[in-house]
Amino acid sequence: MKKFSKILVVFLMVVTSVLSFAKEKLYVGTNAEFPPFEYLEKGEFVGFDMDLIKAVGNKIGMEVVIKDMSFDGLIPALEANKVDIVIAGMTSSDERKMAVNFSTPYYTANQVIILNEDNNNIKSFDDLQGKLVGVMLGFTGDVVVSEMSDVKTKKYNASYASIMELQNKKIDAVVLDSETALNYIKNNKGIKLAEGKGELEEYAIAISKKNTELLEKINLAIKELKEDGTYDTLLKKYM
Ligand code: ARG
């Protein structure tokens, strides 16, 4: 072989091996303001969902790339093909099912009411009548409370902002998902949960209706992660 063709052969070998190592990217939409599922810590995306989706990525041989955005922008981003999937503690509600597909559920939660510790008037969702209630724009809690008659809502983009306003007595209560609410109560003084709880909701990964192949792969990966103990390890780590 001539020297030039030898160099060419070596070059091609290097190119093909590099290509086979470069994993296909999985663009993942989230809203990293929902501890313990997704939040920022020292500039890194951390939380139950973030670890779960990395483990899913490993199973299906794809490199996870997180794209952080506002919660109400997530489904539009999926529909516009800006992300491949969404993992954001997202409830697989019937309304959303009209727009996107959901994986098998990976977590069950419910809506709860957060109050100032000295508030003993609000026990259940019915007691929210006549009150000013903080909700997060586009969350299922927003939908539930906005449908109730005679309840005023104040809408926030991020849940920590609503907790601060509650502590400052600017609003009477906050309606939020149970696990995130518990997380805030653990880390903030002077707030508590009301007794009454809302209906159960299931969190699942959202995928475009066009991408059924990816949906099947993800469901299989979730099943395997539940079987091999990874899922339980993550629950222990974050809940
Ligand atoms: N489970 C609620 C919903 O689907 C709230 C989810 C909020 N998630 C977030 N990453 N901000 O509407």
Boltz pocket constraint, residues with backbone or C-beta under 6 A from the ligand:
constraints:
  - pocket:
      binder: B
      contacts: [[A, 30], [A, 31], [A, 32], [A, 33], [A, 34], [A, 38], [A, 71], [A, 87], [A, 88], [A, 89], [A, 90], [A, 91], [A, 92], [A, 138], [A, 139], [A, 140], [A, 141], [A, 177], [A, 201]]
      max_distance: 6.0
